[in-house]
Amino acid sequence: MKEIYFAGGCFWGTEHFFSGVDGVVSAVSGYAQGRADFEGRPSYEQVYTDTTGFAETVKVCYKPERISLDMLTDLYFDIIDPLSLNRQGHDEGTRYRTGVYYSNPADLPVLEAAFARAEARVGQPLVVELEPLRNFFEAEERHQKYLDKNPDGYCHLPFKTFRYLRLYQDIAAFLGDEADPVTRMAEISAFIYERMKFFWVGFYIGRGSELVLGPFQGPPACMRIGFGRGVCGTAWKEARTVVVPDVEAFPGHIACSSLSRSEIVVPVFAAAGSDGHSATATRMPAQKTSVPATASRAVVTVLDIDSKDLDTFDSTDALWLEKICKLV
């Protein structure tokens, strides 16, 4: 078993998140990286003054044969704002700074690579500490498993983050090494539809200059959508996730159902180095998937999700649905 220490803002939410990660044996809330001249065990009240140097930190013990440090660190970057200094959500102060602290020097190259990926993704220098662990003290019992004890308690993370984590892990485990992409799309649609209770969930597959309806869950839908048309065609053309709070306000919206009020469409990209012909595209029987030359990246499929309510989707949905789309 190995250990790593994550400071991600308020430790209540960070601990609850990592407790739900498959392969994590324990997640313990505590205080790390305090001043060298601080004597004794810090209390929550002392740390709260921002004079001790301690940061709210979670000690994560994990089985490396089940989950890698690489994946754990990527998940960590999924739940923090790496550009926010001494602030996460509504919580502000040096005790809420972000950082990754390691006890084994052999972990440093893996962590540096994860930091480099995160920096490349956001396009700016990170304000996340990466340091060897100096000290760590477990927090008081009332702070351990806080959200288990207080299900409606405060958390700086959106509560749907925890639902998406479970959904993502269950989909990945269920799909296993299944090779057929249509089968994978069908199962992903079913999982999202059942777990998240959205109105419509499905995939549209690129064929020539059109998106053609693929596996889906929900009422009958549009069978073909032109390149650049509607929300799906826009996400395909612009090769980016499109979040629409109100479909009626979206220019050129295609009304497959009058019950749809808000929508998110996530592109599925071809494998790197495939020149627009991914393994996903080439394995689809009796289909030739081509990407219009105007697309900035090779999008072969899009995931379309509709809700009966306005303003259902946000950046949290986008982040996790993009991760799920990589499983196609």
N, C-alpha and C positions, 0 to 999 in steps of 0.2 A: 504494500500500500504506500502511496505517495501523498504529499501535501503541497498545497499552494495557498497563498493568501491574497484575497481580492478585496480592495476598498472600492466600493461602488456607490457612495452616498449612504443613505440610511441603511443600517445593517439589517433591519427587519425584512425589507423586501429582497435584498441581496441574498440573505440566508435562505429565505423561502424559495427563491428561484433555484439556487444550486442544490437545495434539498430534493428538488424534483428532477434533477438530471440523472439519467440512467448511468450507473457506474460510480456515482458519488456515494460513499459510505456514510459520511457525516459532514454537516456544515454547521459551524459554531460561530456565533457572534462574539466579537471581542474588540480590543483596542490594540493597534499596532503602531510602530514607528514613533513612539514617544520620545521626548527629550532625554538625553543621556543622564542628565542630572536630576531627573524626576525620581523620587524615592518612594518605594512601596507600590502597592497595587492601585491603579487608578479607579475611581468610581465614575459612574455615568455623569454625575453632577460636576465632577472636576473636569472631565473631558469636554463637557458642554460649554465650559468657559473659553475654549479655544486658546488656553494658555499652556497646556501640557504637551502639545505637539502630537498627541495621539490622533489617529484617524479611525473612524468606525470601520472595522475590517471583519471579513469572514474567513475563517480557516476551513479550507475544503480538503477533506481526505478522500482519495479516490483510488479505484483499481485501474492501473494503466492498461491492463489487458482488456478492459471493457470500454474505457474512454481515454483518449489521449490528452495530454496537456495542451497540445495544439488546438483541439476541439473545445476544451474548456475555456481557453483564452478567447477564442473566437466568439463563444457564447457570452463571455463577459463583455466584450465590445458591443454585443447586440443589445445590452441593457443599460449602457451608460452613454452620456454625451461626452465624448473624449475631447471636446473643444471647450468645455465649460470648466473654468478654474474655481475650485472651492465651492462648487454649487452643483447639485443634482436635483432636478425637479424644483420643489419649493424650499428645499433645505439648503441653507447657506452657511458657510464657515469652514475653517481649515479641517475641522473634524469630519467634514463631508467630502474632502478631496478624493480624487480617484487615484488608484495605484495598484500595482501588482508587486508582491514581495515574495521572494523565493528563498528557501532554506538550503536548496541544493544547487551549487554553482553550475552543475551540468545542465540545469534547466534554462540557463540564460540564452543560449542560441535559439532554442525553440520560442522563447518569449520574444526575443528581438525580431524574429521572423513574423510573429503574429502582430507585433506593433507596427512593423513595416507595412503589412497588408492593410491594417486599419488606417494608417496614415495615407496610403495610396488611395484608399476608398474615399476618404473625406477631403483629400487634396490640400490639407493644411497640417502644420506641425501639431502634434498632440500635446495636451497638458496633463498627461497621465504619468505618474511616477513609475519607474521600473528600478527597483532597488533590492539588494539583499535584505532579508528580514533582520531587523535589529532587536525587536522585542515584540511580544504578543501576550496579552492577558485576556482570559475569557471574561465576557461581560456577565453582569448579574443574572440570576436565574430568570427574573421577570422579562429579560430581553431575549431569552432563548426560545426559539420556535414561537415567536410573538404572534405571527399571523395565524398559526394553528390554534393558539389560545384565544385570539381575538379576530375571528374571521371577518368582521366588519371594521377592523382597526385601520389606522392610517398606513398608507404605503405610497412611496413616491413613484413606484412603477404602476402602469395601468394593469388592472387585475386580469385583463384578457391576455397579458403576456404569459401568465402561468398556464392558461388554457392552450395557447398556441404552442408552448414548449411541449406539453403532453401530446398534443396533436401531431406535431412534427416528429417526435420520437416514435410514436406508435405507427405512423405512416412508414417511416424508414424501416422499422423492424418488420412490419407486415409485408412490405414489398420485397424485402430480401434481395435475392439475385434474379428475380423475374426479369427476363430480357425484353419482353414485348412492350413497347411504349404505349400502345393503345390500352393494354391491360393495366398498365401503371396509371394512365390517365383516368381510367374508369374507377379504379380503387381510390385514387386521390379525391376525385369528385365525390364519391360516396362518403369518405371519411369527413371531408369538410362540411358537406351538407348535413350529415347526421350530428356531428359534434357542435357546429357553430350555428345551426338552425337558420341559415340564410335562405332566401326565397328561391334562388337559382344559382347553381354551380356547374360549370362545365368548360370544356375546351373547344376552341376553334383551331383547325389545322390548316396551315398555309398550303394552298395548291395554286400554282401559277399566280394570278393577280387577285385571287379571292381567298377568304377564310371560309372553310367548310366545317359545318357542325360536326363535332366529335362526341366522345362520351360526356354525358351530363346527367344531372339530377334536378328534377323540377318539371314545370309544365312545358309544353311544346314551345320551341324557340325558332328564331330566324335560322334558316338552313345555310345561307350564304351571305357573306358581307364583303364588300369591295375594299380594296386597298385604300387606306386613308379615310374610310367612311365610318361614321359613328365612333363610339368609344373604343370598340375593339380594333377597328381599322386604324384609328389614330395611334393606339399603343403599338400596333404592328409597324406602322410607318415610322414613328419616332423612336422606336426601340426603347421604350421606357414605360414604367408603371404609371397608369393614369387613374387618379382618384377623383370621383365626381360626387360632390355632396348632394346635388340636385340634378337629376338627369334632364329635367325640362329646361334647365338653364345651359345645357351643353349644346353648342352649335352643331347642327347636323345629327342630333341624337336619333338613333333608330329605335322606335318603340316596338320591341318584340312583345311586350306585355305592358298594359296600362297600370299594372300593380307595382311595377318597378319604380322606386323613387330615388335610390342612390346606387352607385356602382363602382367597382374597382376592376381593372383589367391589368394583368401581369404578363409580360412577354416571357416566352421560353426560348432561350438562345441555343444555337447550334454549338456543338462542342468546339473548344478552342483548337484552331489549326485545321478545321475541317472545311474551310472555304465555303461555308454556307451549307454544307451537306453533313449534318451530324449523324451520329449513330441512330438517334431517334428518327431522323428523316429516312435514312436508308433502310431501316428495318420495317417500316410500315408497308405491309403488303399491298400491291396494286396501287401504290400512290407515288407520285413524283412531287416532292416538296421543293419548290424554288422560291427564292426571296427576291423581290423586285430590287433593281439596282439602286433605287433611291433610299433603301433602308440603310441606316448607318451601321447596323450590326445585323448578323444573320439571325433573324427571328423565324422560327419554324412553326411555332404554336403559341396561342395565348390562352391564359386562364381567365375566364369571365365570371364574376360573382355579382349578383344583384340582391338588393334588400328592399323590403316593403317600406322601410323607414328612411327619412331624410338623414343625411350626414352620418351614416353608419361607419364609414371607413376612414382611417387616418394612417399616420406613418407607422404605427405599430402593426396594423394589418398588412401594410405594404412590405415591411421588413420580413415578417414571418411567412407571408405568402410567396415572396421571392425565394426564400430558403426552400419552401416546399416545392416550388416549381423546378428547382435544381434536381429534385428527385425524379423528374420525368425521364 
